[in-house]
Amino acid sequence: MPRILAPLFAAATYARWLHLLIGMVFAGVVLMVYPGVEEGVGMLRLVTSATVCDSLLLALAALVPAMRRAEGVQARLLLMPAREEDIGVERSRTWADRRRTAAWLIARVALGMAVGLLSVNVMTVSVLLAGAPGREQPLVLYGHALPTGGDLWYPLFAPLVLFAAGWLVVLAGRLQLAMAVRLLGPSPAERLAEAELRAERLLERNRLARELHDSIGHALTVTVLQAGAAREVGDPAFVAKALEVIEETGRRAMDDLERTLVLLRETQGGAVTEQPGIEQLPQLFDAARAAGSPVEAWIDVPQGLLPGVLSRETYRIVQEAVTNLLRHAPGEPITVRIAVRDGRLELRCVNATDGGGRSRASGGKGLRGIRERATLLGGEATAARQDDEWVLAVRLPLRLGA
């Protein structure tokens, strides 16, 4: 029983009913203007003329691009879909959008007219049935006189008529919603654009996550190593140098964090610090040396040769590789070679393994991030033990698709 009665008292039912009645109001206003309600006009001619006039007006209205947006907003508010995105609120961009909008307007007004007439007649019949016992004349419904012997029973039929009409309104509202989803829903082009936008946002979030992982992870690793070394050595000059490195590393990490937060907030016009590129690698190597790991680096890349995105991603790859080595093999020498050969950027990072030929730096999320960056840039990255060394090799094309 609750399942049967609940829809009749749901707010969505009455909101959709109001949406349907708006269609009846439009048809009624047009009917009064043309062809007009005059005596002697046949019902068939009246209905035909009104239908043709309404359809032409609605088809013309559908040509206005903003009409689709207005109908979508109204449908979202009154039809109360389970997911608002099922009903589009974009302007018409193509003729297919305008045709769908015209079909929606005509179907909406036709269904609204039917439900409106049903509502008016049901209310009239219910009132007549409820007042039947006090009538002196036989009750006449639609030209048919009802038997007078059942006057006392007629009021009992009024709730049944209202119940049946209520469920018809419920079903009509659901049908109206289904039509709105079908005709006002996003077009294939809009769905594709939305999917591309979601993919771009996801890629941006992943990129920002990698930015935070690389920058903050590197800063924390250098800070911990410097603080630990300063505590162990105890030399005032070394402690002062360690504090200087910690301060500089922390300042760069704060700049990266500020830039990432600005991107997350999607602010415009704000001062965003430039992302580091291959030109900032010497400072990165200095920080690693200050952390206690000797670094030998050869960078054979002409200035300005690398595209901006490749320069930034190369910096992040090297940063992640050095951070990984500082974390898992502190104090071990690091060799980095970067060069351009045959239209490709080749990067090689080498670190000695332990006596058993193992290196704890050969796994983890950092290396997975390096591989993901290389793949997105159309290149490849490998990390493996070679003899007594752990070697990270990255090859990236200077131009995507090369």
N, C-alpha and C positions, 0 to 999 in steps of 0.2 A: 504493500500500500504506500509506504513512503516514496518508493521509486516512481509511483504513478502520480503522486501529488506534488512531489518536490519541484519538478520543472514548472508547474503552474504558479509557484510562488517565487521562482528564481528571478533575481534582478535582471539577468541576461534576457529572459523572455520578454520583459516589458520594454527593455531598451531596444530590442530587435523589433518589437511591435511598433514602437514610436518611429523607427527607421522605415518600416513598411508604410505607416500612415502618411509619412512625408511624400511618398510616391503618389498616394491617392490625392493628397492636397494639390500636387502639381497637375495631375490629370483633371481634377475638378475645376481648377482655375482656367486651364486651357479650354475645357469644354464650355465654360460660361462665355468665353470670348468668341470661340468658333468651334462648332457651328452654332452654339447657343441652344438653350432649352426653349423651344417654342412648341405651341400646340400644333398638332397636325404633322409633326415630323416623325416618321417611322423609326422604330427602335433600331432596325438594321442599318438604316442610313445614318442615324445618329452615332452608333458604335463605329461604323466604318469610317466616317468622316473624322471622328475624334482620334481613332487609332492612327490614321494616316497623318493627321496634323501633329500628334504627339511624337510619332516616329521621326518625322522630318525635323522638328525642333530639337529633339534629343540628338539626332545624328549631327546636326549643325553645331550643337554645344560640344559634342565630343571632339570636334576639330580643334578646339582651344586646348593647347597643351596643359594649361593649369587645371583643366577640368578633372583630369585623371588624379592629380594630387589632391584636389578638394574632395573628390569622392572617396579616395583612399583614406584620408584623415577622418572623414565622417564615418566610414565603415569601421575603422578601428575603434572609434569611440562608442558607437551604438551597437555594433554587431558583436563586440567583445570576443574576438577570436582567442583561441588558446595560446597562439603565438602571434604577436603583432607583426612580425616580419613576414607572415604568410600573405599579408595584404600590403601591396606596395604603396608608397606615397611619393613616387617620382613623377615628374612631368612626362607627358607623351613625347617620345623621341622619334618614333617611326610610325608609318601608316598602320602597321600591325597593332601598335598600341592604341591608335585612334579607333580602329575597328573593334577592338576588344572593349574599349570604353563605351562606344556606341551600343554594342550588344548588352553591356552591363546596364546602361541607363534605361534602355527599352525594357529589358527583363525586369529591372527593379520597379519601374512604374507599373508594368502590367501586373506583377505579383502584388505590389502594394495596393493597386486598385481592387483586386480580387479580395484581399484580406480586409481592406477598409469597408467594402460593401458587406462582407460577411459579418464584420464587427457591428455595423449599424443595424443590420437585420436581426442578429442574435440578441442584441440589447432590446430591440423593439419587441421581438417574440417573447423574451423573458418577462418583460414588464406586463405584456398582455396576459401571459399564462398566470403570473402571480396575482393579477387582479381579476381573474375570471369569475371567482365565486360571487363577487358583488355586482356583477353586471346584470342588467335587466334584459338585454338583448343577447342573442347567441353570439359567441365569439367567432369572428371572421378572420382567417389568416390567408392572405394571398388569394382572396376571392372565394375561399371555401369556408362555409359555416361549420363549426365543430358541434357535435351533439351536446345538448344542454344537460343531459343526465350525468355527465362526468365533470361538471364544473368544479366540484370539490377536490377532484384529483388533479386538475390541471396545474395547480401551483407546484406539485411534486415533480413535474417535468421540467420546470424552469432550471433547477440546478443541473439536471442532466444535459440540457441544451447548453448551458454555460460551460460545463465540463468538456463536452465534445468540441465546442468552439475554442475553448482554451487550448486543447491539444492540437487543434488545427493551426492556431497561432504559433504554438511551439514548433511544429513541423515546418510551417512556413518560414519562421525565423531561421531555423537550421538550413533550410533550402536557400534562403537569402545569403547566409554566411558561406555556404558551399559555392554559390555563384560568384560571390565576391572574391573568394580565394582563387577560383578558376579564371575569372575575367580581369580582376584587379591585381592579382598576384604578380610577382616579378616576372618579367619576360625572360626568355633564355639568355639574351644579352645581358640583362641586369643580374641574373643569377651568376653568370660567368664573371661579371665585373665584381660582384660581391665576393665570390670565391677567390678571385685574384687579390682583392683587398685583404681578406682574411689571411691568405698565404703570405702577403707582404708583411702584415702585422706580426704573424708568427715568426717569420724570418728576422724581422727587426727585434723582436723580443729575444730570440735565440742569440742574435748578434750582441745585444746589450748584455745578456747573461755571460757570454764569452768575454766581453770587455771587462766586466766586473771580476770574473774569475781570473783573468790574466793579470789585470792591473793590481787589484787588491791582494791576490794570492802572492804575486811577486813582492809587493811591498811588505806583507807580513813575514814572508820567508826571510828577506834581507834584514828586517828589523829584529826578528828572533835570533838570527845568527850573529848579528852585530852585538846585540845585548849580551848574549851568552859569551862571546869572545871577550868583550870588555870586562865582564865579571871574572873570567878566568885569568886574563893577563894582568889586569890591575895597573898597567902602566898609564900614568896620567895623559901622556901624549896620544897613546892608542885609544884611550877612552874618549878623549876630545874628538879624535877623528871618527870614531864609531858613532858618537852622538851627532856629528855633522852629517854623516851618511844617513843615519836614521831620520834626521830632520828633512833632508833633501828627498829621500824616498817617500816619506810620509806626505810631503808637500805635493809631489807628483801624483801620488795616489788620491789625494784630496781633489786635485784638479780633474782627474779621470772620473772620480765619483760625482763631482759637481756636473761635469758634462753629461754623464749618463742619466742623472736625475733630471736634468733639463730636457733631455730627449724623452724620458718617460712621461714627464708632465706635458709634453707636446706644446711647450710655450713657443711663441713666435716673437721675433725681434730681440730676444735676449742675447747677451754676449756669451757665445759658446766657444770654449777654447778649442784650438785646432787639434785634431787627433795626431798622435806621434807617428812619424814615418821612419824610413830607413836612416834618415839623417840623424836621428836621436839614438842610434844604436851605441855610439861611443860612451854616452852617459850611462847606458844600461850595463855595458861591460865594466865601467869604472865602479859601479855599485857592486857588481859581482866580485871584482877584485878586492874591494874594501871588505866584503863579507868573508874573505879568506880563500877564495878559489882563483888560482891564476887563470887568466883568459888570454889566449892568443887569437887575434881576429884579423882576417884579410877580407876586405870588401872591395871588389873590383867591379863597380857599377858606375857608369858615367852619370854625373848629376843631371837630373831631369829626365832620364831615360825611362824610369818606371812610371806607369800610370799611378795616380793617387791612391786608388783602392789597393793596388798591388803593393805599393810602398807601405801603406798602413798595415795590411795583413802580414807582410813580411816581418815588420817590427813585432807584431803580436806573436807570430810563430817563434821567432828567436827568443822573445821574452818568456814565453811558456817553456821552451826547451831549457833555457838557462835556469829558470825557477825550478823546474823539475830536477835538474842536476844539483842545484844548491840544496834542495830539500832532501834528496835521497843519497847524494854522494858529496857531502860538504868537504871542502878542502882539496878535492881532486882537480887537476888541471882540465880546462875546457878549451877546445879548439873549434873555432867557427870560421868557415870559409863561405863567402857569397860572391858569385860571379855570374855573368851573362854569357851564355854560349848558344849559338845556333837558334837565336830567337827565344830562348828559355832562361829563366832565372833558376840557377842551381844553388841550393843551400845545403851545407853539410856541417853538422854539429857532432863533435866526437868527445867522448869522455871515457876514462879508463874504468874497467870493471874491477871487482874484488879478486882475491886470489883464486876463488873457485870459478872464475869466469862468469859470474852473475852480476847483474846490475839491477838494483831496485828501481832505477829510473826508466825501465823499459815498459811500464804499463801505467794505467790510471786514466782519469778523465781528461787530464791535460793533453796526453798524446791523442786521445780520441778527438779532442777539439782541433788539434793540428791537422789530423786527417780530414776532418769535416771542412776546415778552411781550404785546404788544398783541393779537395774535390769540388767545392763550390767555385773555385777559380779555374777549373778545368785541368788541374794538375794532379799530382800524386805525392804521397808521403809514406816513407817506410822507416821503421825503427826496429833495429835488430842488433844482436851481438855479432861482432866480427873479430875473430881471434880473441885478444884481451881488451877489446874496446867496445863500447856501446856507441852505435852510429845512428844518427837521425839524418835521413836524406830526403830533401824536398825538391821537387821539380815543378815549376809553374810557368805556363806560357805568358809571354809579355802581352799578347793579345788574345782575348777569349776566342776559342775556336781554332787557334793556331796549332 
